[in-house]
Amino acid sequence: MSEVPEYRRGLTPRVLAIIVVMVPVTFIFNMLLSGLTAWWVHAGMLPPSIMYIILINELLGRLNPRLKLSRSELAVLLTAFFALGGYAYTMYGELKFGINIVSTYNNIMSAVRALSVDPAKTFWLDKYSPLWAPPPEVVELAWKGLKPGQYIDWGAWIGPITFWTLYFITWSIWSYTIAFMLRRQMIEVERLPFAMVLPTAYPIVWSTEPKNSPQNLFNFRSRLAKIFWIAFVLGFIGTLPDLVRYFLPFIPPSSEWSTHPVNLNAFTSSVLPGASFIGNFIIPRVAVFALLPLDFLLSGVVAWFVMYVIYPCIGVATGFLPYTPGVENHPSHYGQAVGPIRAIYATNTGIMLGIGLYALYMAWPHIKTIFSSISGRDVEEQGVSYR
């Protein structure tokens, strides 16, 4: 008879207190820090990388075992910090713009920007003064700063602040609800790896293993622990320039060694005009991609070969795609700006919609079980009631 796993509560009062404090502190601190440099630098120090959290957690546990966060508590804390740090946070602790639920926030902002120019601007801003945007003169005042005698019209900001706060909360709740509903199908049935999360998930598991376990990160008699910490020290040294260059700008960033442009167009453009053989070889992502299944990686290669090699070559050869020497150095030219087939729109809209409908179809029996528990027999999943 198989044992039923015991699930411990992760959203405890102390974890909730940490999250409540860290959200405003992270947002305000990172925004102030980013104001000291260019916006595209993504300057930020909070939330801290999961490795620093694990080290602090281990230190607290040695001072008093009751202070150490459990595996479940660390998982909940990671979820909140993932929302704060952005989609690359779980991969290697890279921070993006303040509060950023995956990349959805950026897509929402794209829609807002589109509504701020004609023809949508004439309808929304000029006629109705929408709730999500203050009057243009108020925005201009906030952008350029106050002059002597001017003041902030907080009344004009109450509506937008309320709207976006409620929108963000609603979107967050909805996102996590959908993720929970699809969890069993994606993880237990399809066994998807979610490679971007594994560099953070594994250290959480290893750091909370029994003290004498060979998988415990702090069992330094274990070969696994030795290999891990050697790699950690090398990685820390490799990215240390990014911290130092905030104070000494002449220090080159870690991207000097971690990101290498690759451009083969000089050798291929004469044979395959229009085909794009240009990109970046990013060393840290090699380890992450190694965790992905081969069919996933092969799908990306095939998609690139069809849309960025075969399609441009056929278009240029037959004449339905205009050709200018050097256009190969701009991969998005034929896929976004020119030609009858715009791969960028298929990627951002068509493929996402297709995957969503497919996931809904595959998980529909399980989703029906969730909704039927509202009025019928309650069902639990990993200790969480569907109700």
N, C-alpha and C positions, 0 to 999 in steps of 0.2 A: 504494500500500500504506500503510495507516494505521499510525502509530507506536504502539508499545505504551508506555503511560505508565510512568515509573519511580517506584516507591514507596519512600520513605525511612523507616527505622525511627523510630518516635516514642517508644516506651518505652525510652529510653536510660538508662544508669546515673545521669546527672545529673538527669534528670527524675524518676526514681524516688526519688532522694535528696530532692529538693524536696518531693515528695508525702509521703514518710514523715515529714518534719519538720513540714510544714504541717498535716497532719491533727490531731495532738494539740495543737499550738499554737493552731490556729484554734478547736478545740472548747473548750479550757480558757479561752482569752482571751475568747471571746464569751460563755461562760457567766458568767464573772466580771463582764464589762461589763453583761450583762443584769440582774445582781443589783443594779445601782445605780439601776435605774429599773423601770417597770412591765413585766410579762412581754410584753404585747401590742405593745410598741414595736419588737420585733425588733432590739434593739440589737446591733450587731456591726460590726467593721471588717475582718474577715478572712473569706474570702480577698479580696484586693484586686480591684477591677474590672479587666476585661481591658484597659482603656485604660492603667491604670497599669503593668500587666505589659508591654504593648507599648512604652510609653515607657522603662521600665527595660531592656527587651531591646534597644531601639535604642541606648541609651546604652552598654550593655556592648559591643554590636557595634562601636561607633565607637572604644571604647577598645582592643578586641581582637576582630577578626572571629570568632575561634574561640569566644568566649564567647557569641555570639548564638545563641539557640535557633532551630531550623528551624521551618518551618510544621507539620510532622508533630509535632514536640515540643510546640509550643504547643497543638495540637489535643488531645493526650493530657493535657496540664496542664489545659486547659479542662474536660475530662471529669471529672477529679478535683475541680476546684474547683466544678463544677456540682453534684456530689454533696454538697459541703460547704455551698455557699451556698443551695441550694434552687432551685425551678423558675423563679423570677423573676431569677436571677443572670444568665442569658444574655440576658435581655430588656433590662435596664438596670441591671445590677449590684446589684439589691436583694437583701438578705440575709434569710434566714428563721432558723429555730431550729437553730443548730449543724449537725450532720450531718442531712441531710434529702434522701433520694433522691426527687426530684420531690415528690409529695404522698402517696406510698404509706405513708411512716412515720406520718403523721397518721392514716391509715385503720387501720393496725395498732393504734395506740394507742386508737382508738375501740373496736375489738374487745376489747382488754384491759380497758378501763373497763367494757364491757358484762359481761364475765365476773367483774367485781369486785362486782357487785350481784346481789341475788336475781332470779330463781331460780338463776342459774348460780353465784352465790357459795356457796350452801349445798353444792353438789356439789364445786366446785373447791377453795375455800379452807378450808371447815370440815372436810371429810373427808380431802382428799388433800394439802393444802399443796403446790401445784404448783411445779414447778421454776422457772417464769418469775417467781414472786413470792415475796419473803421474807415471814416471818410479820408480821401486822398490827402487833404491838407494836414490831418492829424498824423498820418503815416510819415509825411514829409518832415514834420516837426520832430518826430521820434528818430528819423534817420539822420537828419542834419544836426540835431541837438538844439537845446534851448538857448535863446538869446536873452540878454537882460530884459526883465519885465515879462517874459513869457512863462507859461506854466503848463503842466501836463493836464490835459482834459481827460481825467479818468472816466468820466461818464461815457465817453466815446469808446473806451476800451472794455467796459464791463461786458457788453454783448459778445464781442469776439473772444475774450478770455473765457467766458462761460461756455460759449459754443465749442471751442477747441478742447477745453477741459473735459466736457461731457463726451465729445466725440472720441477723444483719446481713451477715456475710461471704457466707453462702450465698445470701441474697436478692440481693446485689449481683452476684455471679457469674452467677446465673440471669438477672437482668434484662439484663445486657450480652450474655449469650449469645443470648437471645431477640431482642434488638435487632439483633445481627449477622445472625442468620438471616433477619430480615425486611428488612434493609437494601436488598438489590437490588430486591425487589418494590416497596418504598415509594419509593425514590429514583430508580432507573433505569427502572422500568416505569411506575409511577403518577406519578412526578415530583412528589411532595408537597413543598411549600415549607418546612415546619417554620419558620414565621415567627418564633417566639420565639427561635430560635437564630441567625437571620440577623444581628441587630444585633451579635453577637459574632463570627460566622464571617467576615463580610466584612472587618472590620478586621484580623483575623488574616491573611487572604489579601493584602489591600492592603499591610500592613506588611512582608510578606516578598517583594513583587515586586522585580524588578531595580531597582537604585538610580535609574537614569534613566528608568524606566518612568513614563508619565503616570498610572498607577494607584497608584504608590508613595505612601504617606501622607506620607513625609518628603521628597518631591520638591516643594518649595514653589513651583516654577515651574509646576506643574500646577494647572489650575483645580479639579479634583476635590479635591486636597489642601487648597487654600485654602477651599473650601466646607465641607469636612469639619471643619477646625480652627476655623473661625468658629462652626459649630454646636456643636462640643465646648466652646468657651469659654462660649457662651451657656447650654448645658446645665449646665456646672460652676457658673456664677453662680446659675442657677436653683435648684440643689439645695444650694448652700452653706449656706443657713439650717438644713438638717437637721443639719449638723455643728456649727454654732455654737450651736444651741439645747441641745446636750448640756451646754454650760457656761453659757449664758445662756437659761434656760427661757422667758423672756418673748418671745424671738424666735419669730415664727410659722413653722410648718413649710412645706415646699415644697408640701404638699398644698393650701395655701390658694389657690395659683394653678393647680396641676395637676389637682386633683380638684374638680369642680363638681356638686353634687346637682341633679338635674332631677326635678321633681315636677309633673306635669300633672293630677293627680287632682282638683284643685279645679275644673278646667274639664270633666272627663270623667265624674266619678262620678255626676252627675245624669242623664246620658244613657246611660252604660254602667256601671251599678252592679255592683261586683265586679271590674271590669277594672282591672288595675294598670298605671299609666303612671308609674312611678317608677324612678330609677336614678342612676348616677353617670357624668358625662362626664369621662373621664380623658385629658387631653391627650397624655401620652407614649405611650399605647396606640394613639392614632390612627395614628401613623406605623407601628407594628407591624402593625396590622390592615390598613393599606394594602398590605402585602406578601402578604396572603392572597388566594386566588382568590375571584372573585365568587360562585361557587356555594356555597362554604363560608359566606361572610357571609350570603348569602340564606337558607341553611338555618337559621342561628341566628335570623334575623328571623321566619321562618315558624313555627319552633317556639315562640318567645315569643308570637306573635300567636294561635296555636291554644290554647296551654295557659294563658296569662295574660290573654287578652282574650275569645276566643270561648267557651272552656269555662266560666269563671266567670259570664259574662253569661247563658249558657243555663241554668246551674245555679241562679242567683238567680231568673231569670224563671220557671222551672218549679217551683222550690221545693225541689229536692233538695239545694241548698246553702244553709245559713243565712246571712243577711245582717245585718251590723251596720254602721252608718255609720262610715266611716273605715277599714274593713278593707282597702281598696285600698292603704293605706300599708304593708301587710305582705304582700309578694308571695308569701312562702312559706306563707301561711295555707291557701289552698285547694290548694296544690301539695304540702304536707307534713303538715299537721295535721288538716285537715277535708276530708271528701268521699270519694267512692268511687275517684277517680283521684288518685294521689299522684305527681306528676311527678318529685319529687326521687328517689324510689326507682327509677323508670324510667331516670333520668339516671345515677345512681350504679351501678346494677346491670344493668338490662335493656339499655340502649344500649351500655354497655361490653362486656357479654357478646356482644351481637350483632356489634359491630365486631370483637371478638376472633375470633369464629368466621368472620366474613367474611374477615378478613385471613389466617387460617389456611387457608381454602379457596383463596384467590387465590394464596397463596405455596406451596401444597402441592407442586407439581412441583419447585420449588427446594429445599424442605425435604427431599424424598425424595433429591435429589442429595446433599445434605449428609450424610444418614445412610448412604447407600450408599457414601460414601467411606471409612467406617470399615473395611470389609472389601474394598472394591474399589479402583478407581483414585482416587488422591488428586487433589483439585481445589483450586485456590487462588483466592481472591477478594481483589484488591488486595494481593497479596503475602502473604495470611494463609491458611495451610493449613486446610482443613475438619477435618482430623484434630486 
